[in-house]
Amino acid sequence: MNFESLQLAPALLRALADCGYTEPTPIQAQTIPPLLQGRDVVGSAQTGTGKTAAFVLPALQRFVELEGAAPARARPFGHGPRVLVLAPTRELAQQVAEQTMRYGAHLRVKTVCIYGGAPYPVQNKQLARGVDILVATPGRLLDHMERGRIDLSQLDMLVLDEADRMLDMGFIEDVEKIAARTPAKRQTVLFSATLDGAIGRLAGKLLRDPVRIEAAAGKAAPIAIEQRVHFTDDHAHKHRILDHLLTDITMTQSIVFTATKRDAETLATRLRGEGHAAAALHGDMRQRERTYTLQEMRRGRVRTLVATDVAARGLDVAGISHVINFDMPRQPDDYVHRIGRTGRAGATGVAISLASFADRGTLRQIERHTGAPIAAHVIPGLEPRNRNRGMHDAPPSRTRPRSNGGSRTYARDSRGHGAQAPRGSSWQGKSAGRSR
């Protein structure tokens, strides 16, 4: 199947060719036809499968048809959104808006993206100029609606992207308020990693006789990603393994996931002090700082991004070859989304988890969730003391360190963070003896 067989408009086919796309992914091939027919769709697909194009292309096709019927159109473009895409995070909203503008590059369609943390005056000016496709986070959208700046009375299509994440973040009540302000005859699309429980109930409220699509259950880890786990004895051991991994010359860019915002800042600062091109990304940063950091990463100026789960969904950087779980995720779904930042668009990737032996239960949950075993690797000289307690042993890792590479030894400071041990200290000597 190719995109021409989906009967998309020439302007859309031209934009897809500009992007280098020739064939639709499975989720696109299954989702685009029913959406073009006007059906509601509820879908589940793993990250990196191209689901954004699956709902954006039919939305843009709608504008092509409206433009062709311009004399009979009830109102001109730009007076209010005909398509609304709700996303849980500003990063995902920005990504969807960017892709929408790429696919609609040859159409007269105005796309606006609004989210929390950005200045109201700028967004007010954008909205005042009119909007055809609005991509928004729920909280900021409600703010604008309550101030009378957005009218959803003419909405044709409502898209809920990453609905499970919006549920986790407490946005579902806001989503229901927003949906109540839209026409009952609208077309509705819902994508989620899972389609049961609260998400199933939400779909039952908002969608009419939807086509159910499960190109992938949203559970399996992408097959293009090699998964490994390194067992660690303590926080200092974890730091030493991370230092070794970051010297691998096959690593183009990486994301290192931490559990907390404070840990992300602390680790990024430590890595910069060791000469790494590292930066932090977390929810406490101003939007301007977050945008600048992502731009620097896309330009290749940041090699290692240390982030919280704010980067687990919606972040799309083509050069990410490795994802490292410095701290294990709380839920198996979060693991799938984290490692999905690599191995995108047909590329291969490596996902490495640094786990204590207490994390073995979490690893088993992830394996059951993804249906794939995670092999335990060891680095010569950095073996865990209790290696025999690992899960699925693999041969020692054969990474290719940079010429100036080599791991350093770190001790825990009073707050539990890594700090370089002074040379010749008794702690360093004991630790080095254990690691051998």
Secondary structure, 3 states (H helix, E strand, C coil): CCHHHHCCCHHHHHHHHHCCCCCCCHHHHHHHHHHHCCCCEEEECCCCCCHHHHHHHHHHHHHHHHHHCHHHCCCCCCCCCCEEEECCCHHHHHHHHHHHHHHCCCCCCCEEEECCCCCHHHHHHHHHCCCCEEEECHHHHHHHHHCCCCCCCCCCEEEECCHHHHHHCCCHHHHHHHHHCCCCCCEEEEECCCCCHHHHHHHHHHCCCCEEEECCCCCCCCCCEEEEEEEECCHHHHHHHHHHHCCECCCCEEEEECCCHHHHHHHHHHHHHCCCCEEEECCCCCHHHHHHHHHHHHCCCCCEEEECHHHCCCCCCCCEEEEEECCCCCCHHHHHHHHCCCCCCCCCEEEEEEEEHHHHHHHHHHHHHHCCCCEECCCCCCCCCCHHHCCEECCCCCCCECCCCCCCCEEECCCCCEEECCCCCHHHHHHHHHHC
